Amino acid sequence: MRSEQIEKWLPHRFPFLLVDRVLELKPGESILALKNVTYNEPFFTGHFPRVKLMPGVLIIEALAQAGGILLYHSLPDPESVFLVLSKVEEARFKKPVVPGDQLKLSVRLLKQKAGFYYFYGEALVEDKVVAEARLMAGLMKKDELDEGK
């Protein structure tokens, strides 16, 4: 799945779309996606100008976006819902992510309970884990979102 197809499933757009490609997708189970970390990423101008490091929260966001693609492909009526990241637990950052790195985003669906979906995600560079976290996403009905306007 390439970026044009990813944009059909995620509401994010540049500069906040953090998934470049989906390599493997097993609905209801797992996803493997890529984020190419380039020198000209907007966040590198301020984080940090002399030593460019990808912010950890954006690595977690990339994992959450990959999890969102997985979940949208796992639901019976994905067009009727909007996913929101609800919780991040046990986030750990093991190595810095710098320009030129290719982040592999590996996310597994763990369980579903009362409208919430639980995931485990790992971000890898050259097959070494650089970050990991447990994530929870909640579903909102799109028609309920429209009522709030």
C-alpha positions as CSV (number, residue, x, y, z in Angstrom):
1,M,0.0,0.0,0.0
2,R,1.5,3.3,-1.1
3,S,0.9,6.9,0.2
4,E,-2.1,7.6,-2.1
5,Q,-3.9,4.5,-0.6
6,I,-2.8,5.3,2.9
7,E,-4.5,8.7,2.6
8,K,-7.8,7.0,1.9
9,W,-7.6,5.4,5.4
10,L,-6.0,8.1,7.6
11,P,-7.2,11.6,8.0
12,H,-3.7,12.9,8.5
13,R,-1.9,14.9,5.8
14,F,1.6,16.4,5.4
15,P,3.4,17.2,7.6
16,F,1.6,15.0,10.1
17,L,1.1,11.8,8.0
18,L,3.9,9.6,9.3
19,V,3.3,6.3,7.4
20,D,4.9,6.2,3.9
21,R,4.1,2.6,2.9
22,V,2.4,-0.5,4.2
23,L,4.5,-3.7,3.6
24,E,2.2,-6.3,5.2
25,L,-1.3,-6.2,6.5
26,K,-3.2,-9.0,8.2
27,P,-6.6,-7.6,9.1
28,G,-7.5,-8.3,12.7
29,E,-3.9,-9.2,13.5
30,S,-1.0,-7.1,12.5
31,I,0.6,-4.5,10.2
32,L,4.2,-3.8,9.1
33,A,4.6,-0.2,7.7
34,L,7.5,2.2,6.9
35,K,8.3,5.7,7.7
36,N,11.3,7.1,5.8
37,V,13.0,9.7,8.0
38,T,14.4,12.4,5.8
39,Y,16.7,15.3,6.5
40,N,14.1,17.8,5.5
41,E,11.4,16.7,8.0
42,P,9.8,19.8,9.4
43,F,10.4,18.8,13.1
44,F,14.2,18.7,12.5
45,T,14.4,22.5,12.3
46,G,13.7,22.7,16.0
47,H,14.5,19.2,17.4
48,F,17.4,19.8,17.5
49,P,19.1,22.1,15.0
50,R,22.6,20.8,15.8
51,V,21.8,17.1,16.6
52,K,18.7,16.1,14.6
53,L,16.6,13.6,16.5
54,M,13.1,12.4,15.6
55,P,10.9,13.3,18.6
56,G,9.8,10.2,20.6
57,V,6.2,11.4,20.6
58,L,6.2,11.3,16.8
59,I,7.6,7.8,16.7
60,I,4.6,6.8,18.9
61,E,2.3,8.7,16.6
62,A,3.7,6.8,13.6
63,L,2.9,3.5,15.5
64,A,-0.6,4.8,16.3
65,Q,-1.2,5.7,12.6
66,A,-0.1,2.2,11.5
67,G,-2.4,0.8,14.1
68,G,-5.2,3.0,12.7
69,I,-4.7,1.5,9.2
70,L,-4.8,-2.0,10.7
71,L,-8.0,-1.2,12.6
72,Y,-9.7,0.4,9.7
73,H,-9.0,-2.7,7.7
74,S,-10.3,-4.9,10.6
75,L,-13.7,-3.3,11.1
76,P,-16.9,-4.3,9.2
77,D,-17.9,-0.6,8.5
78,P,-14.8,1.5,8.7
79,E,-16.3,4.5,6.8
80,S,-18.7,5.1,9.7
81,V,-16.1,5.6,12.5
82,F,-13.3,7.9,13.4
83,L,-10.4,6.5,15.5
84,V,-8.7,8.4,18.2
85,L,-5.6,7.5,20.2
86,S,-6.8,7.2,23.8
87,K,-3.9,5.9,25.8
88,V,-0.2,5.3,25.6
89,E,1.4,3.0,28.1
90,E,4.9,1.6,28.8
91,A,6.5,3.7,26.1
92,R,10.2,3.1,25.9
93,F,12.8,4.8,23.7
94,K,15.9,2.7,23.2
95,K,17.9,4.4,20.4
96,P,17.7,7.8,18.6
97,V,16.1,8.1,15.2
98,V,18.0,10.4,12.8
99,P,17.8,11.5,9.2
100,G,18.4,8.7,6.8
101,D,16.8,6.0,9.1
102,Q,13.9,3.9,7.8
103,L,11.5,3.2,10.6
104,K,9.7,-0.2,10.4
105,L,6.4,0.1,12.3
106,S,5.3,-3.2,13.6
107,V,1.9,-3.2,15.3
108,R,-0.1,-6.1,16.7
109,L,-3.8,-5.9,17.7
110,L,-4.0,-7.5,21.2
111,K,-7.7,-7.3,22.1
112,Q,-10.9,-5.4,21.8
113,K,-13.1,-4.4,24.8
114,A,-16.1,-2.1,25.0
115,G,-15.3,-0.1,21.9
116,F,-11.6,0.2,22.7
117,Y,-8.8,-1.5,20.8
118,Y,-5.5,-2.4,22.4
119,F,-2.2,-2.7,20.4
120,Y,1.5,-3.4,21.0
121,G,3.8,-1.5,18.7
122,E,7.5,-1.6,18.0
123,A,9.5,0.8,15.8
124,L,12.7,-0.7,14.4
125,V,15.7,0.7,12.5
126,E,17.9,-2.0,10.8
127,D,15.9,-4.7,12.7
128,K,16.8,-3.2,16.1
129,V,13.9,-1.9,18.3
130,V,14.3,1.8,18.8
131,A,10.9,2.4,20.5
132,E,8.0,0.4,21.8
133,A,4.6,1.1,23.5
134,R,1.2,-0.3,24.3
135,L,-1.5,1.8,22.7
136,M,-5.2,2.1,23.0
137,A,-7.6,3.5,20.4
138,G,-11.2,4.4,20.8
139,L,-13.9,4.6,18.1
140,M,-16.2,7.5,17.6
141,K,-19.2,7.4,15.3
142,K,-18.7,9.9,12.4
143,D,-22.4,10.9,12.6
144,E,-21.9,11.8,16.3
145,L,-19.0,14.0,15.4
146,D,-21.1,15.8,12.8
147,E,-23.8,16.5,15.5
148,G,-21.3,18.4,17.6
149,K,-20.9,21.1,14.9
